[in-house]
Each structure stands twice: as C-alpha cells, then as structure tokens.
Amino acid sequence: MRFKITVVIALLALTIVWADSGEHKYVGVSKCKTCHKIKKYGNQYGIWEKGPHANAFKVLASEQSLKIAKEMGIEDPQKSEKCLTCHVTAFGVADSMKAKTFTMEEGIGCESCHGAGADYLMMSTMKNVEKAIASGLIFPTEETCLTCHNENSPTFKPFDFEVRVKEIAHPRPASE
C-alpha cells in the first residue's frame, strides 16, 4: 500500500512540474475555435479571424512584403526566420511540441498570445482560471506584444499598447 501511495504522489509531483515547465503543446486555432466561435460567449475566433494577426503569414506574400524582403536580402519572407519569428505562432518550437492540428499558415494564432493550449483547452480546465493558468494559459501583457511590435520590424510604427489592445479586444461577455 505504501508503494502505491508513493507512486501516486510521485506521479502527481511530476504532473505538476511538467505543467509548470512551459512544455505545453501547440494545438492551433482550430482547437480554440471549437468553443471560442460561439457568439453568446464572445466569438473571440471571429474577432481574431477579421483582425491583422490571422493574416500575418499571408501578408508575407504581398507585394509590399516581397519588396521589403528584397531590400533586406531575403528571397522568400514566408520561409525566412527573420520574418516568421513574428508572423507565425510557435516559430522555432520543435515539431514534437506541435499537434497535427497546428499549422503555421494560420499566422499569429491564439497561442502566440495565450500560450500553447493543449493542456488548458478542455472546458473543465477553462472554467477554473487558476487551473488554466497552471496548465499554460497566459493573459498577454504589453511585453507580450512588444516581442514583435518593436523597432526590429522593418514596418515598425510607434506602438501604443492601450490603443492597439482595444483594436483586437475579444473579451468574454460579462454576463458569464
């Protein structure tokens, strides 16, 4: 009996350490969309889909991006680390940390700002904020945005977090 209790405690400890280690798997927008496209819950997916982040990868194929890339000595911005770092979710993350449902073509998806979602995407987890945070959910801050919206971008414009965050706001309704 002692052995079983020790094993259970050890497994729980490992689970907690793993959950807090940042080793959460990216699942892609399609998984978030399942719940976050419902209008009565805020339709966060629909708001994201109409915003600039959803097209962050596609914009790299635009004439303007190709011109900027050429000036920077980049042949294909959709294949360049210099561009993809800020134009796709989880660029540089090992493929083993990406579920089959994840694609870089979705641009800057939910997990770029809210953390890799495999461990918090279940409704039972999302209903408990502390549990969701322990499972990898992030509430983005200005620093989150500034990892890309900074002077290193060839198209940088002064970034006013308070203004910009309102432009992409996708809160859950207060009535919930």
N, C-alpha and C positions, 0 to 999 in steps of 0.2 A: 504493500500500500504506500509506504514511504517513497519508494522508487517512482510510482505513478504520479504522486504529488510533485516530486522534484522535477520530473519530466514535464508536467503541465506548467509548472512555474517557469522552467527554462524556456519552453516554447512561447509562453506569454511575454517573457522578457525579450526574446528575440524578435517577436512580432512588434513590440513597442519600439525597439531600437531600429528595426527596418523601417517602420512607419515614419520615424523622425529623421531618418538618414538622408532624405531627399531622393531616394532611389525609387521614385514613383514612375510608372509607365505612362507615356503619352498615348491617348486613345483617339484623338481627333474630334473635330467639330461634329461629326455625325452622331457621336455618342452624347454630346452635350445637348444637341438639338432635340433629342427624344423628349426631354422634359421642358427645355427652355425655348420651345417654339409655341407654347400654349399661351394664347392671348390673355386669359384670365390670370396667368402667373407672370405676365410682363413681356412675353415674346422677345426675350433677350436675343435669341438667334436671329429673328427678323431684323432687329435693330443692327446687329453686327453685320448681317448679310448686306445691308444697304450702306454700310459705312466704309471708310477707306481701308480698314485692316483686312477685310475679306478679299480685297483685290490687290493686296500688297505684292503677291507673287506675279500676278498677271501684269501689273504695271511695269514690271521689269522688261516686258517685251514691247513696250510702247516706243514710239519714235524718239521721244524725249529721253527715255532711259537709255536707249541704244546710243544716242548722241553723247550723253554724259559718260557712258561706259567707254566709248571710243576715246574720248578725251582723257580718260583715266588709264587707258591701255588695257581695257577689259574687252575681250572678244564677245562673250555672251553673259550678260548680267544674271540670267536665270541659272547660271552654273558657277558663278563667281562667289567665293567665300566673302569677299568684301561687300557684296550686295545681299546675299542670302542670310547673313547673320541677323539682319534686321527685317528681312522681307518674308521670312518663313518661321513658323514655330519650331522650336527644338533643333535648329540647325547645329550640327556638330555633336549632337547627342547620339550615342551608339544606337544602331538599329535594333539591338536587343531590348532597348528601352522604349520602343515604339510598337504599338499594337498594329495588327494588319489593317485596322480601320483608320489609321493615321496616314495622311498624305501631306506633303509639303505644298502641293498646289492650292491648298485652302488658305494660304497666306498666313497672316497673323491671326491665328485662331484663339479660342477661349483660353487655352492652356498657356499661351505666351504671357498672359497677364494673371491668370488664376492658378497656375501650376499644373503639373501633369495630373490628369484626372482619374486614372484607373482605380485608385483607392478611395476616392470620395464620390464617385458618380452615382452610387446607389442612393435611392430616395431615403432609405433608413439612415444613411450617413449624413446626407444633406439636411435632414430635419434637425440635426444636432450640430450647431456651429462649432463647438469645441472639438467634437469628433471629426468633423470635416476638416478643420484646420490641422488636427493631428494626422490626418490622412493625406495631407498635401495641399489643401485649398489655401490659396493666397488671396488676400484683398490688396489689390495693387495700390501703390503709393506713387508720388511724383518720381521717386527714384526708379521705380519700375519703368515708367515711361522714358525717363532720361537715358536709359541704357541704349535707346535708339534715336530718340529725338534730341540730338546733340550736334555739336559743331563738326563731328566726324562725318556727318551726312553731307553729300555733295549738294543736296537740295535744302539744306537747313534754313529754317526761318525761326526767329525767336519763338521759344516755346513757353506759352503761358498755361501752366497746368490747370489752374482753376477754370479757365475758359474752355480749354480743349477737352477736359474730362466731361464737361456738360454736353459737348457736341456728340460724344459717344455714349452718354449715360444709358444704362439699361437695367435700372433697379427692379426689384420685385415690388409689386403693389403693396402699399402699407396695410391693406385690409387682411393680409395673410397672417 
